[in-house]
């Protein structure tokens, strides 16, 4: 498992034990949306801001590798679906652990929607890939979302903490899951999961509200964030990533970190 430990240090800050991950896998799910059209530039900006890792499909390694600038960890995503498909919640495996190793990845990720009609197969994929990651010393990030016809609240604490626990039970090293809305409820999620939990972002929103969410998550025992559109679609991705990193790694408040951006809390 030493290889896994070494690779984890490339995607998580070894001093703080936390991480700032910027996912850029949206080119498959949503197409060439703003912020991921020029992968080289996008990766460079978030790296300059201090992100610990970027996450994306094999195209990120093929077309987003820079030959200079600050170093940054690489997590290759193994799951895919598109917004145009008949069931976007049905994630299928499109890459392998061994190929990710060949591509120089420091970790891999798998998306699993708990409650979806295709949950059984996604769980099977997650378990199989977790075993492969143990065999090869590859860190595994599991994106766990409560989504499906029987899910009443996709951000409900009972739903989210169940989804997170499934990932740790099946062998994931890091779990990405939605924030439940407040520190007290999210503390149940982190307490019920054996491995580090990072908070998902979502659609581009208010800068200060995003920083407040990160502050609340960190207070609840989160190990960092995995936030994409709010970072790479920001007018100044490097500055916003730097602000997020201050909350994650330096335990700054949202208000303190927002000074970088010149924004204030909306009354």
N, C-alpha and C positions, 0 to 999 in steps of 0.2 A: 504493500500500500504506500510505500515511500514515494513512488512516482505520482500518486494522486495528491499526496501532501505537498510535493514540490509544485505541481501544476496549480493547486488551489492558491498558493502564495502569489501566483501570477495574475489571479483574477480577484483576490481579496487582499486588502492592506494587511501586511503581516504584523504591523504595530497595533492597529485598532481592531483587527478581526472583522472589519466591515468592508462593504464594497459599494461602488457606484457603477452600475452596469447600464449601458445605453443600447437597447435593442434596436436593430435596423433590419428586421426580417419582414418589414411591411411591403417590400417589392413583390413578394409572392402573394400575400393575402390581399393587398389593396392596389398593387401596381406602382408605377413610378410617381409616388406622391411627393410633394414638396419636402425637401430635406434629405431625401435618399436618391435623388436623381444623379448627383455627382458623389459617389461613395468615397472617393479619395478625399475630397474636401470635407465632407461630413465627418469622417473618421478623424481627420487632422484637427478639426475644431474641437471635438469633444475630448480628444487626447490632450490638446493644449489646456483645456479646462480642468484636467485632472481626473478624468474617468478612469476607472480601473480596468474596464473591459468593454468591448462592443460585442454584440450578439447578432448573428444573422445566418443566412443560408450560405451554401458553398460559394455563391456569387460574391459574397463579401470578401472571402479569401482570394477569389480569382480576380476581382475587379476593384477591390478597395484596399489592397495592400500598398502601403506607402513605403518608400525606400529611404525614409528620413523622418525627422520629427520625434516627438516623445514616444516612448514605447507604450504599448497598451495591450492588454490581454485579449484573446480571441476565443469566443464561445460559438461553436457551429451548431445551428439549429437543425434537428433531424426530422421535425414534424412539419406538415404543410397542409393547407387548404386555401381556397380562394373565396373572396366575397361573392363571386358570381356562381359558385357551385350550388347544387341543390341543398346541401347541408354544410355550411361553413364550420359548424361545430365538429364535424367528422374529420379529425386530423389523421393523416396517413404518414408513414415513415418513408422519407425520400433520400436519406443518407445513412451512412454506417459509422460506427465508432472507429473502426480501423481506418476508414478513409479520412475521417477527421484527424486522426493521428498523422496520416501521411501529409495532410494539408497544413500541419503545424499548429493545430488547435490546442488551446490550454484547457478546454472543457467542451462539453456538448450539452444540448438542452432538448427536452421533449415536452410537448404540450398535451395535457390530458384534461378533458372536460367532464367533471364528475356530474352525473345526472343526464348526460346526453344519451341519445338512443344508441350510439356506438361506443358507450363507455366500456363495455366488456373488452372489446378489441384494443382500445387505447390503454387499458390497464395491463393487458397482456403485453403490449409493446413496451410499456414503461418498465414492467418487471424484467423482461428479457434484456432490455438495454442496460438496466441497472447492473445485472449480472455481468454483462460484457464489459461495462465500465470498471467493475471490480477486477476483472481478469486483466485489463490493460492499464490499470492505474489512471483512468480518465475521470475527472470530476463530472458529475451529472447534476444539472439544474433542471428541476421539474416545474413547469408552469402549470399550476393547478387552479382551475376555475370551476365554481359551481354553476353549471349551465345546462339547461334542459327542461323538458316539460314538467318535471316534478319539483323543480327548484323554484321556490316561492320568492326568495330574495337572494340575488347573486352576491350581495355583500353582507348578508346576515352572518352573525358571529357563529351560529351553529353550523351553517353550511360551509363557511370558509375554514373554520378550524377542523372540520371533518376532512375537507379536501386536502388541507396541508398535512394532516396526520397520515393520510393514505400514502403520500409521497415518501415520508420518512419511514413508514413501515415497509415500503417496497424497495428501499435502498438509495434514494436520492441523497445527494450531499448538500444541496441548497434548494429551497422551495421558494418559488415566486407565486404570490397570491394577492388578491385585492385587499385593500385597506377597508376595515369594517366601519370606519367613520369616526372613531374616538379611541383614545389610548386605553381606556378601561376594557372595552370589548376586544381590542386587538391583542391585549395582554393575554387573553384566553387562547388566542391563536398561537402565539409564540410559546406559551407555557405548555401547550399540548402537542408541540412538534419537537422531535428529537434533534433536528438539525437547523442550521441558520435559516431564517425566513427573511426574504426581501420583498418589498412592496411594489406592486405593479402601478403603472401610471394610468394611461388611458388617453382619451382625446385631448388635444391641446386646450388648456384652460388658463385660468388666472395665475400669474406667477406667484403671487403671495400665498394664494390658497394652496398651491402645490408645495411650497416650502413649509407651510403650516402642517400639511398632511405628513410630510417627511419628518418634521419635528415630533409630531404625535406618535408616529410609528417607531422612531428611535427611542422615545420615552417608554414604549411598550415592550422593548426588548428585541426589536427588529435588528437584523444584521446589515441593513442597507436598503438599496432601492434598485429597481430595474425599470427605468423610465425612459421612453423613447420619444414620442412626438412632442412632449413638452420641452425636450432638450433639442433634438435636431431640427425642429420647426421653429425654434425661437429665433428672433432677429439676430441675437448674439449667442449662439450655442455655447461658445467657450465660456462666456461670463455666467450663463445660467448653470452650466455644469459646475463651475467653480463655486457658485452659491450653494448648490445642492451638496457638494463635497464638504463645505464648511459645516453644514448641519450634520452630515453623516459622520465625518471623521474628527471634527473639532468640537462637536457638541454645541455649536452656536445655535441661537434661537433663530426662528424664521425672520424676525425683525432685523436681527444683526446681519444675517446672510443677505437679506434683501438690499442692504446698503450698496452692495456691489452693482446692483441693477438700477439703483435710484428709484425703487418703487416702495410704496408704503401700503399698509393694511387699509383696505377699503372700509370706510365707516359704515 
